[in-house]
Amino acid sequence: MSNDMDLKTMLEMINTTLDQSYDRIGNQQHRQRISNYLARLGGGVELVNVLKRLAESPESHDTLFGRGILCSVCWNYSDDSEKLCKQFAQAGLLEIMFGYLDKYGPNKALNEVRRRFFFFGILTVDSALPLLWLCSGELAEKVIRVAALSILYNCAKVDDDKEVFHKLNAVERITPFLNCDYLELNMDAVLMLSYIADPDHEVNLTAKEAVFSHILDVLKAAICEVTHRHLGYSVLEIIKGLEKIATDDNAKTLIVDNNAVPVLVDIMRHGISSEIENAADLLWLLSQVDRNKQIILDMSVAIETLHKLSMHSNTSVKESAGRTLTVLQSL
């Protein structure tokens, strides 16, 4: 996009061509293709440049509208494309998003966000972003803070972005969100830190037990959706996040105590191959605690399902199920 283009015209074009059209894209594969194409065109760099131009403009309804549109676009398309996430990280988007989080912090007030947008018939924060001009400046920034954490989480899933997160002291800046009063923010923070925190970082991901119940509730809802997604989270990404969290016995126990085993068995019975493989891998991790192992063994459908999967035509599924059975039968 040309720097000579009027900022308002540019934002209206982004709103029409990218934001409003996103929900009309048929399925996740099509969204990924379009997001990768956007990255190939250098779209990530251009979007970050527009955000930087907005930061230099006086605060107004137009700048709030623009920031909302840009956060919405970055949030949606970063969920579908690792290439775009890499481009965002290199162009400086992570630094901008951390700036939003640093400014407003893990404070309360999200109930206020929900009440305000419920009045307009909007039930999710991401769909509220384009209507920031309806808010006071303070409320608008709180909505953007939610989007910022979600954008950072999407980028944290990309290994190549890890160095950028470390340079920005991401672990220290995200840790306060583990204990804020909004479970969706807790979930983003826990999953993000599971990707970016090194073993030498003393981060207690199990500090707030309620978040594990929430993560499992989202996973349970996602497997029932046609798209295998709920609240923006896919079945596969939640399982992978739980695998990364389950690095110590306390975490493994908490996950099982929040009824993970029946959910994972359901995924192994009804999921696609990648979901089944990772669900079996997570069960393998959880079963390394004797108490958990006995809970899994006591669930006959879990053992039956693993035996069936150990003869699966997909080699990866077969190996994951067989490995889990081996651990379980070693009691």
JOURJO-V720798 format. One line per field, one symbol per residue. psi: psi as a letter, one per 30 degrees, with the letter a starting at -180 (. if undefined). burial: I if it has 24 or more other ideal C-beta (glycine too) atoms within 12 Angstrom, else O. A space follows every 50 residues. Layout:
psi: ???
burial: ???
//
This chain:
psi: kkffkkeeeeeeeeeefeeffeffkeleeeeeeeeeeeeefgeeeeeeee eeeefflkkleeeeeeeeeeeeeeeeffffjeeeeeeeeffgeeeeeeee eeefahabffeeeeeefeeggkfkeeffefgffflleeeeeeeeeeeeee eeeefffjeffeeeeefgheeefeefffglgjeeeeeeeeeeffefklff kikjfgejeffeeeeeeeeeeeffkefhkkhfkleeeeeeeeeeehflee eeeeeefhheeeeeeeefeflleeeeeeeeeeeeeeffkeeeeeeeefje feeeeeeeffglfjeeeeeeeeeeeeeefg.
burial: OOOOOOIOOIIOIIIOOIIOOIOOOOOIOOIIOIIIOIIOOOIIIIIIII IOIIOOOOOOOIIIIIIIIIIIIIIIIIIIIIIIIIIIIIIIIIIIIIII IIOIIIOOIIOOIOOIIOOOOOOIIIIIIIIIIOIOOOIIIIIIIIIIII IIIIIIIIOOIIOIIOOIOIIOIIIIIIIIOIIIIIIIIIIIIIIIIOOO OOIOIIIIIOIIOIIIIIIIOIIOOOOIIIIIIIIIIIIIIIIIIIIOOO IIIIIIOIOIIIIIIIIIOOIOOOIIIIIIIIIIIIIIIOOIIOIIIOIO OIIOIIOOIIOOOOOOIOOIIIIIIOIIOOO
//
